Amino acid sequence: MSDRSGENDRRVADIIDKRVGAGANDLVAGWQQMLAELLEKMAPHLTAGRLVTFHTLTPEEKTFFEALYPEVDVPSNATALFISPSVRQQMMGGPPANETEPTGQRPEDAPDAGILLACRRNDFQTIVNVLFAHPPHTPAVDVYDRGRLIAGYSYATIPDCRREISAILERHLAPA
């Protein structure tokens, strides 16, 4: 075994060790509650069967969303929201889009291209959380249900992740 494969094995093992195990967990429940509160605030602006986003996106974020939008089929009973890095930064009390924050990081230099949140319309018991992470981080989809992490999907690239979103939304949010 080469040193490089050994490093990769250790990296994967570290990632697995850091993930939350099966069953209810206070950390997961708190995270899901925070996501649910965000989705509940945004509910008046969400449309069943559609992916929506905010008006104030940087040019790079707008390009990303315009490419993402036709790729994502949202089940007719579900809603989905794309939150760009600049919008997330503003939500967390950061500077407006295209301004440098105190750390020197600009929104377009964020460690990810944004997140996508989805749930059944006005039902926050199951939430799909997609992170479009840039390397060296891993793009991933986590699915939370009643304070439990019930599914986690990791991808080599953002395009790989984007291709799977519709199937994951259908699997976890489609009408019973």
N, CA and C atoms as an extended XYZ file, in Angstrom:
528
Properties=species:S:1:pos:R:3:atomname:S:1:resname:S:1:resid:I:1 pbc="F F F"
N         0.850       -1.167        0.000 N   MET     1
C         0.000        0.000        0.000 CA  MET     1
C         0.898        1.234        0.000 C   MET     1
N         0.588        2.214       -0.852 N   SER     2
C         1.389        3.428       -0.916 CA  SER     2
C         1.031        4.363        0.226 C   SER     2
N         1.911        5.336        0.475 N   ASP     3
C         1.643        6.323        1.520 CA  ASP     3
C         0.380        7.113        1.203 C   ASP     3
N         0.179        7.418       -0.074 N   ARG     4
C        -0.979        8.215       -0.473 CA  ARG     4
C        -2.288        7.480       -0.156 C   ARG     4
N        -2.383        6.181       -0.455 N   SER     5
C        -3.619        5.455       -0.151 CA  SER     5
C        -3.808        5.331        1.355 C   SER     5
N        -2.702        5.207        2.098 N   GLY     6
C        -2.787        5.175        3.557 CA  GLY     6
C        -3.321        6.485        4.111 C   GLY     6
N        -2.868        7.610        3.526 N   GLU     7
C        -3.371        8.927        3.935 CA  GLU     7
C        -4.857        9.041        3.637 C   GLU     7
N        -5.261        8.581        2.455 N   ASN     8
C        -6.674        8.634        2.088 CA  ASN     8
C        -7.521        7.775        3.023 C   ASN     8
N        -7.016        6.591        3.368 N   ASP     9
C        -7.748        5.714        4.283 CA  ASP     9
C        -7.919        6.382        5.649 C   ASP     9
N        -6.845        7.028        6.134 N   ARG    10
C        -6.934        7.729        7.427 CA  ARG    10
C        -7.920        8.889        7.347 C   ARG    10
N        -7.902        9.621        6.221 N   ARG    11
C        -8.813       10.755        6.041 CA  ARG    11
C       -10.261       10.271        6.050 C   ARG    11
N       -10.540        9.210        5.326 N   VAL    12
C       -11.894        8.652        5.296 CA  VAL    12
C       -12.292        8.169        6.686 C   VAL    12
N       -11.405        7.501        7.382 N   ALA    13
C       -11.702        7.021        8.737 CA  ALA    13
C       -11.991        8.188        9.672 C   ALA    13
N       -11.224        9.277        9.540 N   ASP    14
C       -11.471       10.461       10.370 CA  ASP    14
C       -12.846       11.055       10.090 C   ASP    14
N       -13.203       11.118        8.818 N   ILE    15
C       -14.521       11.654        8.447 CA  ILE    15
C       -15.621       10.791        9.057 C   ILE    15
N       -15.482        9.493        8.948 N   ILE    16
C       -16.488        8.574        9.496 CA  ILE    16
C       -16.578        8.728       11.010 C   ILE    16
N       -15.423        8.826       11.675 N   ASP    17
C       -15.423        8.981       13.134 CA  ASP    17
C       -16.117       10.257       13.577 C   ASP    17
N       -16.023       11.311       12.775 N   LYS    18
C       -16.620       12.599       13.138 CA  LYS    18
C       -18.128       12.631       12.873 C   LYS    18
N       -18.629       11.734       12.046 N   ARG    19
C       -20.058       11.712       11.737 CA  ARG    19
C       -20.833       11.200       12.948 C   ARG    19
N       -22.030       11.649       13.057 N   VAL    20
C       -22.897       11.244       14.168 CA  VAL    20
C       -23.413        9.841       13.894 C   VAL    20
N       -23.495        9.029       14.915 N   GLY    21
C       -23.980        7.665       14.769 CA  GLY    21
C       -25.487        7.595       14.620 C   GLY    21
N       -26.000        6.398       14.489 N   ALA    22
C       -27.430        6.170       14.318 CA  ALA    22
C       -28.183        6.511       15.597 C   ALA    22
N       -29.465        6.786       15.449 N   GLY    23
C       -30.317        7.072       16.600 CA  GLY    23
C       -30.443        8.556       16.868 C   GLY    23
N       -31.313        8.889       17.819 N   ALA    24
C       -31.535       10.280       18.182 CA  ALA    24
C       -30.260       10.843       18.815 C   ALA    24
N       -29.997       12.117       18.549 N   ASN    25
C       -28.796       12.762       19.052 CA  ASN    25
C       -29.118       14.229       19.287 C   ASN    25
N       -28.718       14.769       20.432 N   ASP    26
C       -29.022       16.161       20.762 CA  ASP    26
C       -28.421       17.131       19.749 C   ASP    26
N       -27.201       16.866       19.290 N   LEU    27
C       -26.556       17.728       18.312 CA  LEU    27
C       -27.353       17.747       17.012 C   LEU    27
N       -27.741       16.577       16.541 N   VAL    28
C       -28.520       16.479       15.307 CA  VAL    28
C       -29.883       17.134       15.490 C   VAL    28
N       -30.529       16.881       16.606 N   ALA    29
C       -31.842       17.464       16.866 CA  ALA    29
C       -31.759       18.990       16.883 C   ALA    29
N       -30.721       19.534       17.483 N   GLY    30
C       -30.538       20.980       17.515 CA  GLY    30
C       -30.297       21.557       16.132 C   GLY    30
N       -29.477       20.864       15.348 N   TRP    31
C       -29.207       21.300       13.979 CA  TRP    31
C       -30.486       21.248       13.150 C   TRP    31
N       -31.229       20.161       13.252 N   GLN    32
C       -32.474       20.051       12.498 CA  GLN    32
C       -33.453       21.141       12.928 C   GLN    32
N       -33.522       21.434       14.216 N   GLN    33
C       -34.420       22.481       14.706 CA  GLN    33
C       -34.052       23.835       14.104 C   GLN    33
N       -32.752       24.127       14.032 N   MET    34
C       -32.300       25.383       13.435 CA  MET    34
C       -32.684       25.450       11.957 C   MET    34
N       -32.492       24.349       11.236 N   LEU    35
C       -32.879       24.304        9.820 CA  LEU    35
C       -34.390       24.449        9.678 C   LEU    35
N       -35.144       23.798       10.558 N   ALA    36
C       -36.614       23.883       10.519 CA  ALA    36
C       -37.073       25.318       10.758 C   ALA    36
N       -36.447       26.001       11.700 N   GLU    37
C       -36.824       27.397       11.973 CA  GLU    37
C       -36.548       28.286       10.765 C   GLU    37
N       -35.434       28.046       10.093 N   LEU    38
C       -35.112       28.797        8.887 CA  LEU    38
C       -36.141       28.531        7.790 C   LEU    38
N       -36.450       27.255        7.572 N   LEU    39
C       -37.436       26.906        6.550 CA  LEU    39
C       -38.822       27.449        6.903 C   LEU    39
N       -39.158       27.436        8.171 N   GLU    40
C       -40.456       27.969        8.603 CA  GLU    40
C       -40.536       29.476        8.332 C   GLU    40
N       -39.447       30.208        8.604 N   LYS    41
C       -39.416       31.644        8.296 CA  LYS    41
C       -39.574       31.901        6.803 C   LYS    41
N       -38.983       31.035        6.015 N   MET    42
C       -39.004       31.214        4.563 CA  MET    42
C       -40.267       30.638        3.908 C   MET    42
N       -41.071       29.893        4.653 N   ALA    43
C       -42.247       29.205        4.097 CA  ALA    43
C       -43.137       30.088        3.225 C   ALA    43
N       -43.417       31.341        3.603 N   PRO    44
C       -44.273       32.160        2.739 CA  PRO    44
C       -43.679       32.418        1.348 C   PRO    44
N       -42.370       32.242        1.210 N   HIS    45
C       -41.702       32.507       -0.063 CA  HIS    45
C       -41.416       31.238       -0.858 C   HIS    45
N       -41.702       30.086       -0.275 N   LEU    46
C       -41.429       28.806       -0.932 CA  LEU    46
C       -42.653       28.338       -1.699 C   LEU    46
N       -42.409       27.647       -2.797 N   THR    47
C       -43.477       27.148       -3.648 CA  THR    47
C       -43.340       25.637       -3.775 C   THR    47
N       -44.418       24.922       -3.553 N   ALA    48
C       -44.388       23.461       -3.673 CA  ALA    48
C       -43.937       23.075       -5.082 C   ALA    48
N       -43.041       22.088       -5.125 N   GLY    49
C       -42.573       21.570       -6.402 CA  GLY    49
C       -41.506       22.410       -7.082 C   GLY    49
N       -40.990       23.447       -6.404 N   ARG    50
C       -40.001       24.338       -7.038 CA  ARG    50
C       -38.828       24.624       -6.111 C   ARG    50
N       -37.689       24.825       -6.729 N   LEU    51
C       -36.495       25.282       -6.042 CA  LEU    51
C       -36.456       26.802       -6.170 C   LEU    51
N       -36.320       27.508       -5.054 N   VAL    52
C       -36.255       28.968       -5.083 CA  VAL    52
C       -34.976       29.439       -4.391 C   VAL    52
N       -34.647       30.699       -4.626 N   THR    53
C       -33.490       31.307       -3.968 CA  THR    53
C       -33.780       32.776       -3.721 C   THR    53
N       -32.790       33.509       -3.288 N   PHE    54
C       -32.912       34.915       -2.943 CA  PHE    54
C       -32.595       35.793       -4.158 C   PHE    54
N       -33.024       37.051       -4.107 N   HIS    55
C       -32.769       37.985       -5.212 CA  HIS    55
C       -31.328       38.471       -5.231 C   HIS    55
N       -30.690       38.559       -4.077 N   THR    56
C       -29.357       39.139       -3.984 CA  THR    56
C       -28.278       38.064       -4.030 C   THR    56
N       -27.889       37.696       -5.228 N   LEU    57
C       -26.814       36.733       -5.431 CA  LEU    57
C       -25.671       37.426       -6.152 C   LEU    57
N       -24.456       36.985       -5.871 N   THR    58
C       -23.318       37.496       -6.640 CA  THR    58
C       -23.423       36.901       -8.042 C   THR    58
N       -22.708       37.446       -9.020 N   PRO    59
C       -22.768       36.877      -10.376 CA  PRO    59
C       -22.401       35.389      -10.414 C   PRO    59
N       -21.383       34.986       -9.625 N   GLU    60
C       -20.983       33.569       -9.606 CA  GLU    60
C       -22.086       32.694       -9.014 C   GLU    60
N       -22.722       33.195       -7.947 N   GLU    61
C       -23.806       32.442       -7.310 CA  GLU    61
C       -25.006       32.328       -8.239 C   GLU    61
N       -25.299       33.383       -8.964 N   LYS    62
C       -26.415       33.359       -9.913 CA  LYS    62
C       -26.150       32.326      -11.010 C   LYS    62
N       -24.937       32.287      -11.506 N   THR    63
C       -24.564       31.301      -12.525 CA  THR    63
C       -24.727       29.885      -11.974 C   THR    63
N       -24.266       29.666      -10.736 N   PHE    64
C       -24.395       28.347      -10.112 CA  PHE    64
C       -25.870       27.968       -9.990 C   PHE    64
N       -26.699       28.880       -9.489 N   PHE    65
C       -28.127       28.590       -9.312 CA  PHE    65
C       -28.809       28.342      -10.659 C   PHE    65
N       -28.488       29.130      -11.662 N   GLU    66
C       -29.111       28.941      -12.982 CA  GLU    66
C       -28.773       27.583      -13.578 C   GLU    66
N       -27.602       27.046      -13.282 N   ALA    67
C       -27.246       25.702      -13.740 CA  ALA    67
C       -27.908       24.632      -12.876 C   ALA    67
N       -28.038       24.912      -11.585 N   LEU    68
C       -28.626       23.952      -10.649 CA  LEU    68
C       -30.129       23.794      -10.864 C   LEU    68
N       -30.817       24.902      -11.080 N   TYR    69
C       -32.281       24.924      -11.140 CA  TYR    69
C       -32.882       23.857      -12.079 C   TYR    69
N       -32.448       23.760      -13.333 N   PRO    70
C       -33.071       22.746      -14.201 CA  PRO    70
C       -32.702       21.307      -13.850 C   PRO    70
N       -31.660       21.122      -13.034 N   GLU    71
C       -31.222       19.777      -12.646 CA  GLU    71
C       -32.014       19.205      -11.482 C   GLU    71
N       -32.703       20.054      -10.728 N   VAL    72
C       -33.351       19.616       -9.493 CA  VAL    72
C       -34.859       19.530       -9.679 C   VAL    72
N       -35.366       18.302       -9.605 N   ASP    73
C       -36.812       18.069       -9.635 CA  ASP    73
C       -37.280       17.942       -8.187 C   ASP    73
N       -38.080       18.901       -7.750 N   VAL    74
C       -38.607       18.901       -6.394 CA  VAL    74
C       -39.974       18.214       -6.423 C   VAL    74
N       -40.209       17.210       -5.564 N   PRO    75
C       -41.527       16.564       -5.537 CA  PRO    75
C       -42.637       17.603       -5.339 C   PRO    75
N       -43.796       17.332       -5.899 N   SER    76
C       -44.901       18.302       -5.892 CA  SER    76
C       -45.375       18.682       -4.495 C   SER    76
N       -45.111       17.852       -3.504 N   ASN    77
C       -45.538       18.140       -2.130 CA  ASN    77
C       -44.411       18.738       -1.280 C   ASN    77
N       -43.268       19.018       -1.907 N   ALA    78
C       -42.094       19.491       -1.172 CA  ALA    78
C       -41.692       20.889       -1.630 C   ALA    78
N       -40.891       21.548       -0.800 N   THR    79
C       -40.320       22.842       -1.140 CA  THR    79
C       -38.811       22.760       -0.998 C   THR    79
N       -38.103       23.600       -1.748 N   ALA    80
C       -36.649       23.591       -1.690 CA  ALA    80
C       -36.125       25.017       -1.797 C   ALA    80
N       -35.053       25.281       -1.059 N   LEU    81
C       -34.463       26.609       -0.977 CA  LEU    81
C       -32.959       26.504       -1.166 C   LEU    81
N       -32.414       27.302       -2.096 N   PHE    82
C       -30.975       27.393       -2.275 CA  PHE    82
C       -30.502       28.632       -1.529 C   PHE    82
N       -29.524       28.451       -0.648 N   ILE    83
C       -28.941       29.557        0.103 CA  ILE    83
C       -27.481       29.680       -0.328 C   ILE    83
N       -27.179       30.786       -0.980 N   SER    84
C       -25.820       31.021       -1.469 CA  SER    84
C       -24.901       31.419       -0.314 C   SER    84
N       -23.587       31.332       -0.525 N   PRO    85
C       -22.656       31.741        0.536 CA  PRO    85
C       -22.848       33.204        0.967 C   PRO    85
N       -23.088       34.107        0.025 N   SER    86
C       -23.234       35.516        0.405 CA  SER    86
C       -24.510       35.750        1.209 C   SER    86
N       -25.590       35.067        0.853 N   VAL    87
C       -26.832       35.208        1.611 CA  VAL    87
C       -26.661       34.602        2.999 C   VAL    87
N       -26.049       33.430        3.067 N   ARG    88
C       -25.811       32.795        4.369 CA  ARG    88
C       -24.961       33.695        5.254 C   ARG    88
N       -23.950       34.328        4.663 N   GLN    89
C       -23.079       35.235        5.402 CA  GLN    89
C       -23.884       36.415        5.952 C   GLN    89
N       -24.793       36.954        5.153 N   GLN    90
C       -25.639       38.057        5.612 CA  GLN    90
C       -26.586       37.601        6.721 C   GLN    90
N       -27.127       36.391        6.592 N   MET    91
C       -28.037       35.857        7.601 CA  MET    91
C       -27.338       35.701        8.948 C   MET    91
N       -26.040       35.441        8.888 N   MET    92
C       -25.276       35.227       10.113 CA  MET    92
C       -24.628       36.521       10.596 C   MET    92
N       -25.071       37.657       10.061 N   GLY    93
C       -24.576       38.948       10.524 CA  GLY    93
C       -23.338       39.439        9.826 C   GLY    93
N       -22.997       38.842        8.682 N   GLY    94
C       -21.812       39.267        7.941 CA  GLY    94
C       -22.115       40.448        7.039 C   GLY    94
N       -21.123       40.882        6.279 N   PRO    95
C       -21.298       42.019        5.387 CA  PRO    95
C       -22.147       41.664        4.174 C   PRO    95
N       -22.681       42.662        3.484 N   PRO    96
C       -23.447       42.407        2.265 CA  PRO    96
C       -22.590       41.711        1.205 C   PRO    96
N       -23.253       41.137        0.215 N   ALA    97
C       -22.565       40.437       -0.872 CA  ALA    97
C       -21.512       41.331       -1.504 C   ALA    97
N       -20.411       40.727       -1.952 N   ASN    98
C       -19.295       41.370       -2.640 CA  ASN    98
C       -18.424       42.233       -1.735 C   ASN    98
N       -18.653       42.237       -0.428 N   GLU    99
C       -17.777       42.956        0.487 CA  GLU    99
C       -16.923       41.930        1.225 C   GLU    99
N       -15.761       42.358        1.637 N   THR   100
C       -14.859       41.480        2.370 CA  THR   100
C       -15.230       41.493        3.842 C   THR   100
N       -15.323       40.321        4.445 N   GLU   101
C       -15.608       40.241        5.877 CA  GLU   101
C       -14.306       40.434        6.647 C   GLU   101
N       -14.378       40.651        7.957 N   PRO   102
C       -13.169       40.912        8.742 CA  PRO   102
C       -12.084       39.856        8.575 C   PRO   102
N       -12.433       38.629        8.278 N   THR   103
C       -11.428       37.581        8.117 CA  THR   103
C       -10.717       37.691        6.778 C   THR   103
N       -11.199       38.572        5.901 N   GLY   104
C       -10.588       38.727        4.589 CA  GLY   104
C       -11.207       37.821        3.541 C   GLY   104
N       -12.154       36.994        3.926 N   GLN   105
C       -12.771       36.077        2.974 CA  GLN   105
C       -13.950       36.755        2.289 C   GLN   105
N       -13.951       36.713        0.977 N   ARG   106
C       -15.070       37.243        0.207 CA  ARG   106
C       -16.079       36.123        0.000 C   ARG   106
N       -17.369       36.445       -0.189 N   PRO   107
C       -18.366       35.384       -0.395 CA  PRO   107
C       -18.000       34.427       -1.519 C   PRO   107
N       -17.399       34.951       -2.604 N   GLU   108
C       -17.057       34.067       -3.721 CA  GLU   108
C       -15.888       33.140       -3.399 C   GLU   108
N       -15.187       33.384       -2.287 N   ASP   109
C       -14.101       32.510       -1.851 CA  ASP   109
C       -14.549       31.549       -0.753 C   ASP   109
N       -15.836       31.408       -0.553 N   ALA   110
C       -16.376       30.538        0.494 CA  ALA   110
C       -15.944       29.095        0.251 C   ALA   110
N       -15.911       28.291        1.322 N   PRO   111
C       -15.506       26.888        1.166 CA  PRO   111
C       -16.564       26.028        0.462 C   PRO   111
N       -17.668       26.642        0.093 N   ASP   112
C       -18.713       25.907       -0.618 CA  ASP   112
C       -19.418       26.839       -1.598 C   ASP   112
N       -20.242       26.240       -2.457 N   ALA   113
C       -21.011       27.010       -3.436 CA  ALA   113
C       -22.430       27.266       -2.935 C   ALA   113
N       -22.703       26.908       -1.688 N   GLY   114
C       -24.015       27.128       -1.109 CA  GLY   114
C       -24.608       25.840       -0.578 C   GLY   114
N       -25.840       25.990       -0.078 N   ILE   115
C       -26.571       24.834        0.438 CA  ILE   115
C       -27.969       24.813       -0.158 C   ILE   115
N       -28.558       23.651       -0.161 N   LEU   116
C       -29.937       23.472       -0.588 CA  LEU   116
C       -30.655       22.774        0.562 C   LEU   116
N       -31.763       23.352        0.981 N   LEU   117
C       -32.594       22.748        2.018 CA  LEU   117
C       -33.929       22.383        1.407 C   LEU   117
N       -34.462       21.237        1.770 N   ALA   118
C       -35.760       20.820        1.257 CA  ALA   118
C       -36.525       20.060        2.335 C   ALA   118
N       -37.843       20.185        2.281 N   CYS   119
C       -38.728       19.473        3.200 CA  CYS   119
C       -40.100       19.370        2.546 C   CYS   119
N       -40.963       18.565        3.148 N   ARG   120
C       -42.349       18.558        2.681 CA  ARG   120
C       -42.958       19.913        3.024 C   ARG   120
N       -43.888       20.366        2.234 N   ARG   121
C       -44.474       21.697        2.437 CA  ARG   121
C       -45.026       21.822        3.859 C   ARG   121
N       -44.494       22.806        4.594 N   ASN   122
C       -44.917       23.111        5.968 CA  ASN   122
C       -44.815       21.924        6.922 C   ASN   122
N       -43.910       21.010        6.641 N   ASP   123
C       -43.659       19.854        7.505 CA  ASP   123
C       -42.148       19.715        7.644 C   ASP   123
N       -41.639       19.996        8.824 N   PHE   124
C       -40.203       20.061        9.036 CA  PHE   124
C       -39.660       18.842        9.778 C   PHE   124
N       -40.434       17.757        9.776 N   GLN   125
C       -39.979       16.552       10.468 CA  GLN   125
C       -38.874       15.839        9.701 C   GLN   125
N       -38.877       15.977        8.370 N   THR   126
C       -37.815       15.419        7.543 CA  THR   126
C       -37.227       16.560        6.723 C   THR   126
N       -35.909       16.754        6.841 N   ILE   127
C       -35.228       17.832        6.113 CA  ILE   127
C       -34.032       17.249        5.372 C   ILE   127
N       -33.935       17.603        4.099 N   VAL   128
C       -32.778       17.248        3.284 CA  VAL   128
C       -31.871       18.470        3.248 C   VAL   128
N       -30.596       18.269        3.578 N   ASN   129
C       -29.613       19.351        3.658 CA  ASN   129
C       -28.449       19.003        2.734 C   ASN   129
N       -28.289       19.785        1.659 N   VAL   130
C       -27.236       19.552        0.670 CA  VAL   130
C       -26.167       20.618        0.839 C   VAL   130
N       -24.918       20.207        0.929 N   LEU   131
C       -23.795       21.135        0.997 CA  LEU   131
C       -22.944       20.955       -0.256 C   LEU   131
N       -22.832       22.023       -1.044 N   PHE   132
C       -22.025       22.005       -2.258 CA  PHE   132
C       -20.601       22.451       -1.916 C   PHE   132
N       -19.878       21.596       -1.194 N   ALA   133
C       -18.549       21.933       -0.689 CA  ALA   133
C       -17.488       21.879       -1.781 C   ALA   133
N       -16.541       22.835       -1.704 N   HIS   134
C       -15.377       22.840       -2.584 CA  HIS   134
C       -14.271       22.008       -1.938 C   HIS   134
N       -13.362       21.441       -2.759 N   PRO   135
C       -12.217       20.732       -2.193 CA  PRO   135
C       -11.425       21.656       -1.275 C   PRO   135
N       -10.864       21.152       -0.238 N   PRO   136
C       -10.659       19.749        0.082 CA  PRO   136
C       -11.846       19.122        0.808 C   PRO   136
N       -12.915       19.882        1.007 N   HIS   137
C       -14.098       19.342        1.668 CA  HIS   137
C       -14.918       18.509        0.686 C   HIS   137
N       -15.887       17.785        1.200 N   THR   138
C       -16.644       16.833        0.402 CA  THR   138
C       -18.095       17.299        0.223 C   THR   138
N       -18.556       17.426       -1.025 N   PRO   139
C       -19.979       17.701       -1.229 CA  PRO   139
C       -20.785       16.556       -0.618 C   PRO   139
N       -21.898       16.908        0.034 N   ALA   140
C       -22.640       15.876        0.752 CA  ALA   140
C       -24.106       16.249        0.894 C   ALA   140
N       -24.910       15.224        1.126 N   VAL   141
C       -26.332       15.381        1.412 CA  VAL   141
C       -26.612       14.620        2.704 C   VAL   141
N       -27.220       15.318        3.671 N   ASP   142
C       -27.656       14.673        4.905 CA  ASP   142
C       -29.170       14.777        4.974 C   ASP   142
N       -29.783       13.736        5.500 N   VAL   143
C       -31.239       13.720        5.668 CA  VAL   143
C       -31.533       13.519        7.148 C   VAL   143
N       -32.293       14.454        7.711 N   TYR   144
C       -32.647       14.435        9.130 CA  TYR   144
C       -34.130       14.122        9.269 C   TYR   144
N       -34.448       13.310       10.241 N   ASP   145
C       -35.845       12.967       10.512 CA  ASP   145
C       -36.035       12.893       12.022 C   ASP   145
N       -36.863       13.801       12.537 N   ARG   146
C       -37.213       13.820       13.958 CA  ARG   146
C       -35.982       13.732       14.858 C   ARG   146
N       -34.964       14.560       14.555 N   GLY   147
C       -33.773       14.621       15.394 CA  GLY   147
C       -32.757       13.524       15.171 C   GLY   147
N       -32.929       12.760       14.101 N   ARG   148
C       -31.985       11.680       13.780 CA  ARG   148
C       -31.416       11.907       12.387 C   ARG   148
N       -30.155       11.585       12.204 N   LEU   149
C       -29.564       11.544       10.878 CA  LEU   149
C       -29.938       10.192       10.292 C   LEU   149
N       -30.800       10.197        9.269 N   ILE   150
C       -31.266        8.913        8.729 CA  ILE   150
C       -30.558        8.510        7.443 C   ILE   150
N       -29.866        9.468        6.805 N   ALA   151
C       -29.126        9.130        5.588 CA  ALA   151
C       -28.044       10.173        5.367 C   ALA   151
N       -26.931        9.733        4.842 N   GLY   152
C       -25.840       10.621        4.488 CA  GLY   152
C       -25.207       10.150        3.199 C   GLY   152
N       -25.049       11.059        2.267 N   TYR   153
C       -24.470       10.739        0.965 CA  TYR   153
C       -23.295       11.676        0.738 C   TYR   153
N       -22.152       11.146        0.311 N   SER   154
C       -20.965       11.955        0.016 CA  SER   154
C       -20.578       11.750       -1.435 C   SER   154
N       -20.015       12.803       -2.033 N   TYR   155
C       -19.683       12.764       -3.460 CA  TYR   155
C       -18.278       13.278       -3.700 C   TYR   155
N       -17.672       12.830       -4.771 N   ALA   156
C       -16.320       13.259       -5.132 CA  ALA   156
C       -16.316       14.701       -5.624 C   ALA   156
N       -17.390       15.106       -6.310 N   THR   157
C       -17.444       16.450       -6.888 CA  THR   157
C       -18.839       17.044       -6.721 C   THR   157
N       -18.920       18.350       -6.878 N   ILE   158
C       -20.219       19.024       -6.831 CA  ILE   158
C       -21.123       18.537       -7.968 C   ILE   158
N       -20.628       18.398       -9.213 N   PRO   159
C       -21.511       17.872      -10.268 CA  PRO   159
C       -22.069       16.484       -9.940 C   PRO   159
N       -21.252       15.615       -9.328 N   ASP   160
C       -21.751       14.295       -8.919 CA  ASP   160
C       -22.902       14.456       -7.929 C   ASP   160
N       -22.730       15.351       -6.976 N   CYS   161
C       -23.762       15.609       -5.970 CA  CYS   161
C       -25.023       16.151       -6.627 C   CYS   161
N       -24.861       17.124       -7.504 N   ARG   162
C       -26.023       17.746       -8.160 CA  ARG   162
C       -26.853       16.726       -8.935 C   ARG   162
N       -26.167       15.774       -9.581 N   ARG   163
C       -26.888       14.761      -10.377 CA  ARG   163
C       -27.787       13.872       -9.521 C   ARG   163
N       -27.487       13.726       -8.238 N   GLU   164
C       -28.234       12.823       -7.369 CA  GLU   164
C       -29.345       13.499       -6.561 C   GLU   164
N       -29.392       14.814       -6.548 N   ILE   165
C       -30.334       15.519       -5.676 CA  ILE   165
C       -31.780       15.135       -5.951 C   ILE   165
N       -32.198       15.115       -7.195 N   SER   166
C       -33.607       14.801       -7.510 CA  SER   166
C       -33.999       13.433       -6.971 C   SER   166
N       -33.134       12.444       -7.161 N   ALA   167
C       -33.436       11.090       -6.668 CA  ALA   167
C       -33.530       11.067       -5.139 C   ALA   167
N       -32.653       11.808       -4.481 N   ILE   168
C       -32.693       11.849       -3.007 CA  ILE   168
C       -33.956       12.542       -2.525 C   ILE   168
N       -34.327       13.647       -3.146 N   LEU   169
C       -35.564       14.340       -2.762 CA  LEU   169
C       -36.760       13.423       -2.965 C   LEU   169
N       -36.792       12.710       -4.069 N   GLU   170
C       -37.905       11.779       -4.341 CA  GLU   170
C       -37.938       10.662       -3.295 C   GLU   170
N       -36.776       10.117       -2.980 N   ARG   171
C       -36.669        9.014       -2.024 CA  ARG   171
C       -37.143        9.425       -0.621 C   ARG   171
N       -36.799       10.634       -0.191 N   HIS   172
C       -37.053       11.013        1.193 CA  HIS   172
C       -38.236       11.956        1.397 C   HIS   172
N       -38.704       12.608        0.319 N   LEU   173
C       -39.772       13.612        0.508 CA  LEU   173
C       -41.027       13.383       -0.314 C   LEU   173
N       -41.016       12.420       -1.218 N   ALA   174
C       -42.193       12.186       -2.068 CA  ALA   174
C       -43.376       11.754       -1.208 C   ALA   174
N       -44.593       12.021       -1.699 N   PRO   175
C       -45.777       11.583       -0.948 CA  PRO   175
C       -45.748       10.081       -0.720 C   PRO   175
N       -46.233        9.677        0.432 N   ALA   176
C       -46.238        8.234        0.776 CA  ALA   176
C       -47.219        7.470       -0.092 C   ALA   176
